[in-house]
Amino acid sequence: VTFKYNGSTIVPGDQGVDYETFKRKCTDDVRLFGFVRFTTGDAMSKRVKFALITWIGEDVSGLQRAKTGTDKTLVKEVVQNFAKEFVISDHKELDEDYIRNELKKAGGANYDAQTE
């Protein structure tokens, strides 16, 4: 699910089922918040983890960038259960494998590291 700006007000945006759809919303001229669900884990244990992603496009003004930080506090009053938080302005950092690996690190036990 996304939360986007309507003027200076944060409103619910779109919801979807795939991460690529979310990434397409992250254009250089917008700022938005994404609450994204990932399934992480290993062969022994699968877990659902949520990430809170704050996207600030490259073309967003300095004043709007600064305001996004304080606005995030309002979003966190609604979205309270997430494993990791990201603030991203570079499309490369939106890479699904990168986000998934960061969530896996925050997830606790990793049985893939053990030898049989």
Residue, then its C-alpha position, 0 to 999 in steps of 0.5 A: v500500500t502507498f501513502k501519497y501527497n494530495g497537496s500538503t495532505i497525506v492520503p492513502g494511495d494504491q494497493g497492489v500485489d507486486y513490488e514492481t507496481f510499487k517501484r513504478k510509482c516511485t518517479d523522480d518528481v514524487r515523494l511517497f510512503g510504501f508499506v510493503r510485504f515480503t516473504t523472507g526466510d530460508a529452507m527451515s522457516k518462512r516469515v512475512k516481513f514488512a518494510l516502510i519505504t520512504w521514497i523521495g524523488e531526485d526532482v523533489s525540492g529541498l523544502q519538500r524533502a525536509k518536510t517528508g521527514t516530519d510527515k513520516t512521523l504521521v505515517k508511522e502512527v498508522v503503520q506501526n508494524f514493520a521490520k525495517e525502515f528505508v529512506i530512498s531517493d535512488h532507483k538502484e536502492l529500490d532493488e527488490d533483492y536489496i530490500r529482501n536481504e536487509l529484511k532477512k538480516a533484521g529477521g533473526a535466525n538464518y538456518d541457511a548459514q548452518t552446514e548439514 
